[in-house]
Amino acid sequence: MNKIAFITGATSGIGRATALLLAQHNFDIIATGRRTERLQELEGRITNVRVKTLVFDVRDKAAVKAAIASLPDDWKNIDVLLNNAGNAHGLAPIQNGDEQDWEMMLDINVKGLLFVSKEIMPLMINRKKGHIINIGSIAGKEVYANGNVYCASKFAVDALSQGMRIDLNKEGIKVSEINPGLVHTEFSEVRFKGDTDRADSVYQGFQPLVAEDIADLILFMVTRPAHVNIADVIILPTAQASATTVHKS
């Protein structure tokens, strides 16, 4: 029987790339996100394993509960939870920050991760097995100018990952965190509110990571022997040395 991977934010970027790669390696996929059409497109791309799609917003606690409760019994033996859904909104000094942007980042990056994990952890505890992978960020390891609330949200992901690892240790559940640097996805386009020229400029002059690079790392993590947990990884493009040090040609 195939293992089952539950992926949030599967409609684009790291989540989508991971769904496709894990499916190639015989994981059944529960792909979740807000955009029905993109989930349908992803489902159509995966033909060799079972796929189930769930449409919900991780910020909506009731919707999260209802969606996961709706899973048939043969989909509830979830082996891997990838908490990938996340966002950055705006890039401004904290005194000029937009309160709505703050709420979006904290609601998705922190509360969304908690809401989903809360529903899936009992399923793993019942089986005394499972692997939770949280997507953090280099911004959760070091703060940079104008990053304030986004950095705070990812520092929270770092703390939650460590706390989960401790609390779930006796339950036989692995908890890992991946902290990427610059990955060329829709991330910057969201941060700059659809300004594609500004978003594209972030990745010019060097070779950034791509979503498939992170998917490769996730595949490696979830295929280690049962006694091995790769707990915490910072992954950067070669041109990047820190959150703000990037060599551009």
Secondary structure, 3 states (H helix, E strand, C coil): CCEEEEECCCCCHHHHHHHHHHHHCCEEEEEEECCHHHHHHHHHHCCCCCEEEEECCCCCHHHHHHHHHCCCHHHCCCCEEEECCCCCCCCCCHHHCCHHHHHHHHHHHHHHHHHHHHHHHHHHHHHCCCEEEEECCHHHCCCCCCCHHHHHHHHHHHHHHHHHHHHCHHHCCEEEEEEECCEECCHHHHHCCCCHHHHHHCCCCCCCEEHHHHHHHHHHHHCCCCCCCCCEEEECCCCECCCCCECCC
